[in-house]
Amino acid sequence: MSEDMRVKAADIDAVMADAKIFFLDVREPKEIEELGSYAGYVNIPMSQLESRLGELPKDRPILTA
């Protein structure tokens, strides 16, 4: 991924205020429990992502963490 497609940490709040953004957290539940996450995220662990691709929106930008 090119650097111009990355969201800088300082810009996360502004990006998340955009209701069109789908925030996908691909960490395992234990990682989220230990480290926390951002309100409004959808958790689909990386280990399940391929089998759950149908749950992702096709009409919205997806921000992953």
TORFIFI-217404 format. One record per residue (C-alpha): residue number from 1; residue in three letters; z negated, x, y. Coordinates in Angstrom, 2 decimals. Example, Ala and Ser with C-alpha at 12.3 -4.5 7.8 and 13.67 -1.06 7.14 Angstrom:
<rs>
r i = 1; aa = ALA; up = -7.80; east = 12.30; north = -4.50
r i = 2; aa = SER; up = -7.14; east = 13.67; north = -1.06
</rs>
This chain:
<rs>
r i = 1; aa = MET; up = 0.00; east = 0.00; north = 0.00
r i = 2; aa = SER; up = 0.85; east = 1.33; north = 3.43
r i = 3; aa = GLU; up = -1.98; east = 1.91; north = 5.88
r i = 4; aa = ASP; up = -0.57; east = -0.67; north = 8.31
r i = 5; aa = MET; up = -1.29; east = -3.39; north = 5.71
r i = 6; aa = ARG; up = -4.98; east = -2.44; north = 5.40
r i = 7; aa = VAL; up = -7.66; east = -4.27; north = 7.37
r i = 8; aa = LYS; up = -10.18; east = -1.96; north = 8.96
r i = 9; aa = ALA; up = -13.87; east = -2.76; north = 8.40
r i = 10; aa = ALA; up = -14.38; east = -3.41; north = 12.11
r i = 11; aa = ASP; up = -11.68; east = -6.11; north = 12.03
r i = 12; aa = ILE; up = -12.94; east = -8.08; north = 9.00
r i = 13; aa = ASP; up = -14.79; east = -10.77; north = 11.02
r i = 14; aa = ALA; up = -11.72; east = -11.47; north = 13.16
r i = 15; aa = VAL; up = -9.43; east = -11.61; north = 10.13
r i = 16; aa = MET; up = -11.80; east = -13.90; north = 8.22
r i = 17; aa = ALA; up = -11.97; east = -16.29; north = 11.20
r i = 18; aa = ASP; up = -8.32; east = -17.07; north = 10.47
r i = 19; aa = ALA; up = -8.54; east = -20.04; north = 8.10
r i = 20; aa = LYS; up = -5.16; east = -19.11; north = 6.60
r i = 21; aa = ILE; up = -6.58; east = -15.97; north = 4.97
r i = 22; aa = PHE; up = -7.60; east = -16.20; north = 1.30
r i = 23; aa = PHE; up = -10.38; east = -13.69; north = 0.64
r i = 24; aa = LEU; up = -10.26; east = -12.50; north = -2.96
r i = 25; aa = ASP; up = -13.10; east = -10.36; north = -4.25
r i = 26; aa = VAL; up = -11.95; east = -8.68; north = -7.46
r i = 27; aa = ARG; up = -15.26; east = -7.00; north = -8.30
r i = 28; aa = GLU; up = -17.29; east = -7.93; north = -11.34
r i = 29; aa = PRO; up = -20.19; east = -10.40; north = -10.71
r i = 30; aa = LYS; up = -22.76; east = -7.64; north = -11.27
r i = 31; aa = GLU; up = -21.18; east = -5.57; north = -8.48
r i = 32; aa = ILE; up = -21.31; east = -8.52; north = -6.09
r i = 33; aa = GLU; up = -24.93; east = -9.18; north = -7.01
r i = 34; aa = GLU; up = -25.82; east = -5.55; north = -6.29
r i = 35; aa = LEU; up = -23.70; east = -4.99; north = -3.19
r i = 36; aa = GLY; up = -23.17; east = -8.47; north = -1.73
r i = 37; aa = SER; up = -19.95; east = -9.97; north = -0.48
r i = 38; aa = TYR; up = -18.54; east = -11.92; north = 2.42
r i = 39; aa = ALA; up = -19.11; east = -15.66; north = 2.89
r i = 40; aa = GLY; up = -16.14; east = -17.72; north = 1.81
r i = 41; aa = TYR; up = -14.84; east = -15.30; north = -0.79
r i = 42; aa = VAL; up = -13.34; east = -16.30; north = -4.11
r i = 43; aa = ASN; up = -14.37; east = -14.06; north = -6.97
r i = 44; aa = ILE; up = -11.85; east = -13.40; north = -9.69
r i = 45; aa = PRO; up = -12.92; east = -10.17; north = -11.40
r i = 46; aa = MET; up = -10.17; east = -7.60; north = -11.88
r i = 47; aa = SER; up = -10.67; east = -7.94; north = -15.64
r i = 48; aa = GLN; up = -9.64; east = -11.62; north = -15.40
r i = 49; aa = LEU; up = -7.06; east = -11.44; north = -12.64
r i = 50; aa = GLU; up = -3.92; east = -11.50; north = -14.78
r i = 51; aa = SER; up = -5.03; east = -14.60; north = -16.68
r i = 52; aa = ARG; up = -6.10; east = -16.37; north = -13.47
r i = 53; aa = LEU; up = -3.13; east = -15.66; north = -11.20
r i = 54; aa = GLY; up = -2.40; east = -19.39; north = -11.04
r i = 55; aa = GLU; up = -5.58; east = -19.83; north = -8.97
r i = 56; aa = LEU; up = -4.18; east = -17.75; north = -6.11
r i = 57; aa = PRO; up = -2.43; east = -19.47; north = -3.22
r i = 58; aa = LYS; up = 1.26; east = -18.82; north = -2.79
r i = 59; aa = ASP; up = 1.35; east = -19.96; north = 0.83
r i = 60; aa = ARG; up = -1.45; east = -17.86; north = 2.37
r i = 61; aa = PRO; up = -2.04; east = -14.16; north = 2.96
r i = 62; aa = ILE; up = -4.53; east = -12.72; north = 0.44
r i = 63; aa = LEU; up = -7.14; east = -10.18; north = 1.53
r i = 64; aa = THR; up = -8.69; east = -8.34; north = -1.41
r i = 65; aa = ALA; up = -11.91; east = -6.41; north = -1.71
</rs>
